Amino acid sequence: MGIHCMTDAQLRNITEVSHFVSELANLPHHKYLPYVGNSAFAHKGGIHVSAIRKSDATYEHIQPARVGNRQRVLISDLSGESNVLYKAAEYKINLKAKILKSGPYSVT
């Protein structure tokens, strides 16, 4: 539409403002809120994580940092190799995919 109602700087603070409003209202901040919730940009399914490792835009229509949030990858029963590799990279652990495939718990 071309109507600019918020600057980029204001938009980056929207998550912080949302937490502040929840605190003022003495309410818990709902983690599933769009854009500002802790789980708004969380991924745990292996195929989703594999896709976002290639291109964030596949499952995120906006960069989390633009709204003051962050991307999270979870480990669960739905996790796959991509989740483990993502988490290893996040914690700066040098882990190669071939190690996962040749380990004692590899699936063939």
C-alpha positions as CSV (number, residue, x, y, z in Angstrom):
1,M,0.0,0.0,0.0
2,G,3.0,2.3,0.4
3,I,1.8,3.7,3.7
4,H,4.6,4.0,6.3
5,C,3.2,4.2,9.8
6,M,6.3,3.0,11.7
7,T,10.0,3.6,11.2
8,D,12.4,0.6,11.1
9,A,13.7,1.7,14.5
10,Q,10.2,1.7,16.0
11,L,9.5,-1.7,14.4
12,R,12.7,-3.2,15.9
13,N,11.3,-2.3,19.4
14,I,7.9,-3.9,19.0
15,T,8.9,-7.1,20.8
16,E,10.2,-5.1,23.7
17,V,7.1,-2.9,23.8
18,S,4.9,-6.0,23.8
19,H,6.8,-7.4,26.8
20,F,6.5,-4.1,28.6
21,V,2.7,-3.9,28.0
22,S,2.3,-7.4,29.3
23,E,4.3,-6.5,32.4
24,L,2.3,-3.3,33.0
25,A,-1.0,-5.3,32.7
26,N,0.5,-7.9,35.1
27,L,-0.1,-10.6,32.5
28,P,2.3,-13.3,31.2
29,H,3.6,-12.6,27.7
30,H,2.1,-15.2,25.5
31,K,4.8,-17.1,23.7
32,Y,2.6,-17.8,20.6
33,L,1.9,-14.2,19.7
34,P,2.7,-13.4,16.1
35,Y,5.9,-11.5,15.5
36,V,6.6,-10.8,19.2
37,G,6.1,-14.2,20.9
38,N,9.1,-16.3,21.9
39,S,7.8,-19.1,19.6
40,A,6.9,-16.8,16.6
41,F,10.1,-17.8,14.8
42,A,10.7,-21.2,16.4
43,H,11.2,-24.3,14.2
44,K,11.4,-27.9,15.3
45,G,10.4,-30.1,12.4
46,G,13.4,-31.5,10.5
47,I,12.1,-30.5,7.1
48,H,11.4,-26.9,8.3
49,V,14.9,-26.6,9.7
50,S,16.5,-28.0,6.6
51,A,14.6,-25.4,4.6
52,I,15.5,-22.4,6.7
53,R,19.2,-23.4,6.7
54,K,19.0,-23.0,2.9
55,S,16.8,-19.9,2.9
56,D,15.1,-18.2,5.9
57,A,12.3,-16.9,3.6
58,T,11.0,-20.4,3.1
59,Y,9.2,-20.4,6.5
60,E,9.7,-16.8,7.7
61,H,7.9,-14.0,5.8
62,I,9.9,-11.4,7.7
63,Q,13.4,-11.4,9.3
64,P,12.9,-11.8,13.1
65,A,15.4,-9.1,13.8
66,R,13.2,-6.6,12.0
67,V,10.7,-6.9,14.9
68,G,13.2,-7.3,17.7
69,N,12.8,-11.1,17.8
70,R,15.1,-14.0,17.0
71,Q,15.0,-17.3,15.2
72,R,15.0,-20.4,17.3
73,V,15.5,-24.1,16.4
74,L,14.3,-26.7,18.9
75,I,15.3,-30.3,19.4
76,S,12.4,-32.7,19.9
77,D,11.1,-36.0,18.6
78,L,10.4,-34.3,15.3
79,S,14.0,-33.2,14.9
80,G,16.2,-34.4,12.2
81,E,19.8,-34.1,11.2
82,S,19.4,-30.5,10.2
83,N,18.3,-29.6,13.8
84,V,21.4,-31.2,15.3
85,L,23.7,-29.5,12.8
86,Y,22.0,-26.2,13.3
87,K,22.3,-26.4,17.1
88,A,26.0,-27.6,16.8
89,A,26.7,-24.5,14.7
90,E,24.8,-22.3,17.1
91,Y,27.1,-23.5,20.0
92,K,30.2,-23.4,17.7
93,I,30.7,-27.1,17.8
94,N,32.4,-28.4,14.7
95,L,30.2,-31.3,13.8
96,K,30.0,-32.7,10.3
97,A,27.0,-34.5,8.8
98,K,29.1,-37.5,7.9
99,I,29.8,-38.1,11.6
100,L,26.1,-38.4,12.2
101,K,25.6,-40.8,9.4
102,S,28.5,-43.1,10.4
103,G,27.8,-43.0,14.2
104,P,26.5,-45.9,16.3
105,Y,23.0,-44.6,16.1
106,S,22.9,-44.0,12.3
107,V,19.8,-45.0,10.4
108,T,20.4,-46.9,7.1
